[in-house]
Amino acid sequence: PAHLAGDRVGIVSEIDARIVRGVGLRHLLGAVAQAPSSSPPQTSGRKTLVEAPANADDVDAVTLPAKPAAILAGKTKWDEAVPSLKEAFARIEADLAKAGIAPTGRPLAVFTRTDDDGFAYEAMIPVASAPDPAPTAADGLRFGTTPSGKALRFPHKGSYDDIDGTYETLTTYLDAKDIVVQDRFIEEYVTDLADKADDKLDVNIYALTR
């Protein structure tokens, strides 16, 4: 969203607790290293990376498993985040369907680089297993694994326009606990990413700890 690009500030390597209150965490990642979209696929039966806790509104510590996934890299401006991610997921779904590979998990976006204008990401959709041999890369699609390791999961329930509030909560939590995390964040879309104003959106934000 456009409001993410205003006064957000990046740092070069790691995110620590000494940050300015109100800074969106996606702009604290620092410098790390299109086909027409189709109708949204039906993804409601697919599982999240880890099971939801009893109280899904609380921050919880989890261990993310490395799952096989189809991956498509992309970059976009902040105000075009939702259309760009939707298009990336649609392209992955279409290529998987052509290859006869069934998706098994919820769509993910791994934010790898940000600046004031936009961000780079890897869109991922988990699959049961990577094909061997892998099919010829189509439109940049490749197979790999989802990020793994110990992480904190922060739930966001509400529109994508309002997700900065959850990142500010994440910032405050890290500050209070003096927790240092890796310089990338993961958004897992528990419900389909349909529109930036959709107030029924459910997202898991994962911060991988060091």
KEKE-3310 file (N, C-alpha, C; in steps of 0.2 Angstrom, whole numbers, plus 5000, padded with zeros to 4 digits):
npx = (5004:5002:5004:5014:5026:5030:5037:5045:5059:5075:5086:5103:5107:5103:5088:5084:5079:5080:5072:5063:5048:5033:5038:5037:5039:5042:5050:5062:5070:5081:5095:5095:5104:5025:5011:4994:4982:4972:4956:4954:4962:4954:4958:4955:4956:4969:4984:4991:5009:5012:5001:4987:4988:4979:4973:4972:4974:4985:5003:5014:5028:5035:5041:5046:5044:5054:5047:5044:5042:5034:5042:5042:5050:5049:5046:5039:5030:5025:5011:5006:5006:4997:4990:5001:5006:4995:4995:5007:5005:4994:5001:5010:5001:4995:5006:5009:4997:4998:5009:5004:5005:5000:4996:4999:4999:4996:4997:5013:5022:5039:5048:5062:5069:5069:5064:5061:5052:5047:5047:5056:5052:5049:5037:5028:5022:5018:5021:5018:5029:5044:5046:5055:5064:5065:5053:5055:5060:5047:5043:5051:5048:5053:5059:5060:5063:5052:5056:5064:5065:5066:5054:5044:5026:5015:4998:4988:4973:4962:4961:4973:4977:4978:4989:5001:4999:5000:5013:5019:5015:5022:5035:5035:5034:5046:5055:5052:5055:5068:5073:5081:5080:5080:5084:5072:5055:5040:5025:5010:4996:4982:4968:4962:4971:4963:4959:4965:4957:4950:4942:4941:4953:4965:4981:4996:5011:5027:5042:5058:5069:5086)
npy = (4994:5012:5020:5014:5018:5030:5037:5027:5018:5010:4998:4990:4977:4968:4967:4976:4980:4993:5004:5016:5021:5016:5013:5004:4987:4980:4989:4988:4978:4980:4979:4965:4952:4946:4939:4939:4940:4926:4919:4918:4904:4889:4888:4885:4873:4870:4868:4878:4882:4878:4872:4881:4890:4887:4899:4909:4923:4927:4931:4918:4906:4896:4882:4882:4871:4865:4865:4858:4868:4878:4892:4909:4924:4941:4959:4975:4990:4999:5003:4994:4981:4971:4968:4963:4952:4944:4941:4934:4923:4917:4914:4905:4895:4892:4887:4875:4868:4865:4857:4846:4846:4846:4859:4860:4869:4885:4900:4910:4924:4930:4943:4950:4961:4979:4996:5014:5015:5002:4984:4968:4951:4934:4924:4910:4893:4879:4862:4844:4837:4841:4840:4828:4824:4842:4851:4861:4877:4889:4905:4910:4902:4891:4877:4875:4876:4881:4894:4890:4885:4892:4903:4918:4920:4931:4936:4943:4950:4957:4971:4972:4985:4989:4982:4987:4991:4979:4975:4986:4982:4970:4976:4982:4972:4964:4974:4975:4962:4961:4954:4948:4947:4938:4946:4946:4944:4934:4932:4923:4918:4915:4916:4919:4931:4944:4957:4973:4980:4971:4966:4954:4947:4936:4934:4926:4932:4929:4930:4926:4920:4924)
npz = (5000:4997:5008:5015:5010:5014:5028:5031:5037:5032:5038:5037:5040:5052:5062:5076:5093:5095:5088:5079:5085:5077:5064:5050:5049:5037:5030:5037:5034:5026:5015:5006:4999:4917:4918:4912:4926:4932:4936:4954:4962:4971:4987:5000:5007:5010:5020:5034:5037:5050:5063:5069:5085:5101:5105:5093:5092:5098:5100:5096:5098:5086:5076:5060:5047:5034:5019:5003:4989:4976:4968:4964:4960:4962:4961:4966:4968:4983:4983:4974:4979:4983:4970:4963:4971:4970:4956:4955:4963:4955:4943:4948:4952:4939:4932:4940:4938:4924:4925:4932:4945:4962:4973:4991:5002:5010:5001:5001:5005:5004:5010:5004:5001:5003:5000:5000:4989:4985:4985:4985:4982:4986:4980:4986:4985:4994:4990:4988:4985:4977:4960:4951:4938:4939:4930:4915:4918:4919:4915:4925:4936:4949:4959:4977:4994:5008:5020:5035:5053:5070:5075:5077:5077:5072:5072:5059:5057:5047:5035:5021:5020:5033:5038:5043:5056:5063:5061:5068:5081:5081:5081:5093:5102:5100:5104:5118:5122:5119:5107:5093:5076:5060:5044:5035:5032:5033:5025:5027:5019:5026:5023:5006:4997:4991:4990:4994:5003:5009:5024:5029:5029:5033:5040:5043:5051:5050:5060:5059:5071:5077)
capx = (5000:5006:5006:5020:5032:5032:5043:5048:5067:5078:5093:5107:5108:5098:5083:5084:5074:5081:5070:5059:5041:5029:5042:5034:5045:5045:5055:5068:5073:5088:5097:5097:5103:5018:5006:4987:4980:4966:4952:4958:4961:4951:4964:4953:4957:4976:4986:4997:5015:5011:4995:4986:4987:4972:4971:4975:4975:4991:5010:5017:5034:5034:5047:5044:5047:5056:5043:5045:5038:5036:5044:5042:5053:5046:5047:5034:5029:5021:5004:5004:5008:4992:4989:5008:5007:4990:4997:5012:5002:4990:5005:5012:4995:4994:5011:5008:4992:5000:5014:5000:5007:4995:4998:4996:4999:4994:5002:5017:5027:5045:5051:5069:5073:5064:5066:5055:5048:5044:5050:5057:5049:5048:5030:5029:5016:5020:5018:5019:5036:5047:5047:5062:5068:5061:5051:5059:5057:5042:5042:5055:5046:5058:5057:5065:5059:5050:5060:5063:5068:5063:5051:5038:5021:5010:4992:4985:4966:4959:4963:4980:4979:4979:4994:5006:4998:5002:5020:5021:5014:5028:5041:5035:5036:5053:5058:5051:5059:5075:5074:5084:5077:5083:5082:5067:5049:5036:5017:5007:4989:4977:4963:4965:4973:4958:4959:4969:4952:4946:4943:4941:4959:4969:4988:5001:5017:5033:5049:5063:5074:5093)
capy = (5000:5018:5023:5010:5020:5037:5039:5020:5018:5003:4997:4986:4970:4965:4971:4975:4983:5000:5007:5022:5018:5017:5011:4997:4982:4978:4993:4987:4972:4982:4977:4958:4952:4946:4937:4942:4935:4922:4918:4915:4896:4887:4886:4885:4866:4869:4869:4882:4879:4875:4872:4887:4888:4887:4906:4911:4930:4928:4929:4912:4904:4891:4880:4882:4866:4867:4862:4859:4874:4882:4899:4914:4930:4947:4965:4979:4996:4997:5003:4989:4975:4966:4965:4960:4946:4940:4939:4929:4917:4915:4911:4898:4890:4890:4882:4869:4864:4862:4851:4841:4846:4848:4863:4858:4873:4891:4905:4914:4930:4931:4949:4949:4968:4984:5003:5018:5014:4996:4979:4962:4946:4927:4921:4903:4889:4873:4856:4838:4835:4844:4835:4825:4830:4848:4853:4867:4883:4893:4912:4911:4897:4886:4873:4875:4875:4887:4896:4885:4887:4895:4910:4921:4921:4937:4935:4949:4949:4964:4973:4973:4992:4990:4977:4991:4991:4972:4976:4990:4977:4966:4980:4984:4965:4963:4979:4973:4956:4962:4949:4950:4942:4939:4952:4944:4942:4930:4933:4917:4921:4910:4917:4922:4938:4946:4964:4976:4983:4965:4966:4947:4944:4933:4933:4925:4935:4925:4933:4921:4923:4923)
capz = (5000:4996:5015:5018:5007:5017:5032:5033:5036:5032:5041:5032:5041:5056:5065:5083:5096:5095:5081:5080:5086:5071:5058:5047:5049:5031:5028:5041:5031:5024:5008:5006:4993:4920:4914:4915:4931:4931:4942:4960:4963:4977:4991:5006:5010:5011:5027:5035:5039:5057:5066:5073:5092:5104:5105:5087:5092:5102:5097:5098:5096:5082:5072:5054:5044:5027:5014:4996:4986:4969:4970:4959:4962:4959:4964:4965:4972:4989:4982:4970:4983:4982:4963:4961:4974:4967:4950:4956:4965:4950:4938:4950:4951:4932:4930:4943:4935:4918:4926:4935:4952:4966:4979:4997:5007:5009:4998:5006:5002:5008:5008:5003:5000:5003:5000:5001:4983:4984:4988:4981:4986:4983:4981:4986:4986:4995:4986:4992:4984:4971:4954:4949:4937:4939:4923:4912:4921:4915:4917:4931:4941:4951:4965:4982:5000:5012:5025:5041:5059:5075:5072:5081:5073:5074:5067:5057:5055:5044:5028:5020:5021:5040:5041:5046:5063:5066:5061:5074:5087:5081:5083:5101:5105:5099:5108:5125:5124:5116:5102:5087:5071:5053:5040:5031:5035:5029:5026:5025:5018:5028:5018:5000:4996:4986:4989:5000:5008:5012:5031:5032:5027:5039:5038:5048:5049:5054:5061:5060:5076:5076)
cpx = (5004:5008:5012:5026:5034:5038:5046:5056:5070:5084:5096:5106:5103:5094:5084:5079:5074:5079:5065:5052:5037:5032:5039:5040:5047:5050:5061:5071:5080:5089:5099:5097:5095:5013:4999:4985:4973:4962:4955:4956:4957:4957:4962:4955:4965:4978:4991:5003:5015:5004:4994:4985:4980:4969:4975:4976:4982:4998:5012:5023:5033:5041:5044:5048:5049:5052:5044:5040:5040:5037:5044:5045:5049:5048:5041:5034:5024:5013:5002:5005:5003:4991:4996:5008:5001:4992:5002:5009:4998:4995:5008:5007:4994:4999:5011:5003:4994:5005:5010:5003:5002:4998:4995:4996:4997:4999:5006:5021:5033:5048:5058:5073:5067:5067:5060:5050:5044:5048:5051:5055:5050:5041:5031:5022:5019:5017:5020:5027:5038:5048:5054:5062:5063:5059:5055:5056:5053:5041:5046:5053:5052:5055:5062:5061:5057:5055:5059:5067:5064:5060:5045:5032:5016:5004:4990:4978:4963:4962:4970:4982:4981:4985:4999:5005:5000:5010:5023:5020:5020:5035:5041:5037:5043:5057:5058:5055:5066:5077:5076:5082:5081:5080:5077:5061:5045:5029:5014:4999:4984:4971:4966:4966:4969:4959:4962:4964:4948:4947:4942:4948:4962:4976:4992:5008:5022:5039:5053:5068:5081:5095)
cpy = (5006:5021:5019:5014:5027:5038:5032:5021:5011:5003:4991:4979:4967:4970:4970:4979:4990:5004:5012:5019:5020:5016:5005:4993:4980:4982:4993:4981:4974:4979:4970:4957:4952:4944:4939:4937:4932:4922:4915:4908:4895:4885:4885:4878:4865:4871:4874:4879:4876:4876:4879:4885:4889:4894:4909:4919:4932:4927:4922:4910:4897:4888:4879:4876:4868:4862:4863:4864:4876:4889:4903:4921:4936:4953:4970:4985:4995:4998:4998:4982:4970:4963:4961:4953:4941:4937:4934:4923:4913:4911:4905:4893:4887:4885:4875:4865:4861:4856:4845:4840:4849:4852:4860:4863:4880:4896:4909:4919:4931:4938:4949:4956:4973:4991:5007:5017:5008:4990:4973:4957:4939:4925:4913:4899:4882:4867:4850:4836:4839:4839:4834:4821:4836:4849:4860:4873:4887:4900:4913:4906:4892:4882:4874:4873:4881:4888:4892:4888:4890:4902:4912:4922:4926:4936:4942:4947:4956:4965:4973:4980:4993:4986:4981:4991:4984:4972:4981:4986:4973:4969:4981:4977:4964:4968:4977:4967:4956:4956:4951:4945:4943:4944:4950:4942:4938:4931:4927:4919:4915:4910:4920:4929:4941:4953:4968:4979:4977:4965:4959:4944:4942:4931:4931:4928:4932:4929:4928:4924:4921:4918)
cpz = (5000:5003:5018:5016:5010:5021:5034:5032:5036:5035:5037:5034:5046:5060:5072:5086:5097:5089:5083:5080:5079:5064:5056:5046:5042:5028:5032:5039:5029:5017:5008:4998:4991:4915:4916:4920:4929:4937:4948:4961:4970:4981:4998:5010:5012:5018:5028:5037:5045:5059:5070:5081:5095:5104:5099:5087:5096:5098:5100:5095:5092:5079:5065:5050:5037:5022:5007:4993:4979:4971:4963:4962:4959:4963:4962:4969:4977:4987:4977:4973:4981:4975:4961:4964:4971:4960:4950:4958:4959:4944:4941:4950:4944:4930:4933:4940:4928:4919:4930:4942:4957:4972:4985:5003:5005:5005:5003:5002:5007:5006:5009:5003:5000:5003:5000:4995:4983:4987:4983:4986:4983:4985:4981:4987:4987:4991:4990:4991:4977:4966:4953:4943:4937:4931:4921:4915:4916:4918:4924:4937:4943:4957:4970:4989:5004:5017:5032:5047:5064:5073:5077:5076:5076:5069:5065:5054:5053:5038:5027:5021:5028:5043:5044:5054:5067:5066:5066:5080:5087:5083:5091:5104:5105:5104:5116:5127:5122:5112:5096:5082:5064:5049:5034:5035:5030:5030:5023:5025:5020:5024:5012:5000:4990:4985:4995:5005:5011:5020:5034:5031:5034:5037:5044:5046:5053:5054:5063:5065:5074:5082)
residu = (PRO:ALA:HIS:LEU:ALA:GLY:ASP:ARG:VAL:GLY:ILE:VAL:SER:GLU:ILE:ASP:ALA:ARG:ILE:VAL:ARG:GLY:VAL:GLY:LEU:ARG:HIS:LEU:LEU:GLY:ALA:VAL:ALA:GLN:ALA:PRO:SER:SER:SER:PRO:PRO:GLN:THR:SER:GLY:ARG:LYS:THR:LEU:VAL:GLU:ALA:PRO:ALA:ASN:ALA:ASP:ASP:VAL:ASP:ALA:VAL:THR:LEU:PRO:ALA:LYS:PRO:ALA:ALA:ILE:LEU:ALA:GLY:LYS:THR:LYS:TRP:ASP:GLU:ALA:VAL:PRO:SER:LEU:LYS:GLU:ALA:PHE:ALA:ARG:ILE:GLU:ALA:ASP:LEU:ALA:LYS:ALA:GLY:ILE:ALA:PRO:THR:GLY:ARG:PRO:LEU:ALA:VAL:PHE:THR:ARG:THR:ASP:ASP:ASP:GLY:PHE:ALA:TYR:GLU:ALA:MET:ILE:PRO:VAL:ALA:SER:ALA:PRO:ASP:PRO:ALA:PRO:THR:ALA:ALA:ASP:GLY:LEU:ARG:PHE:GLY:THR:THR:PRO:SER:GLY:LYS:ALA:LEU:ARG:PHE:PRO:HIS:LYS:GLY:SER:TYR:ASP:ASP:ILE:ASP:GLY:THR:TYR:GLU:THR:LEU:THR:THR:TYR:LEU:ASP:ALA:LYS:ASP:ILE:VAL:VAL:GLN:ASP:ARG:PHE:ILE:GLU:GLU:TYR:VAL:THR:ASP:LEU:ALA:ASP:LYS:ALA:ASP:ASP:LYS:LEU:ASP:VAL:ASN:ILE:TYR:ALA:LEU:THR:ARG)
# end
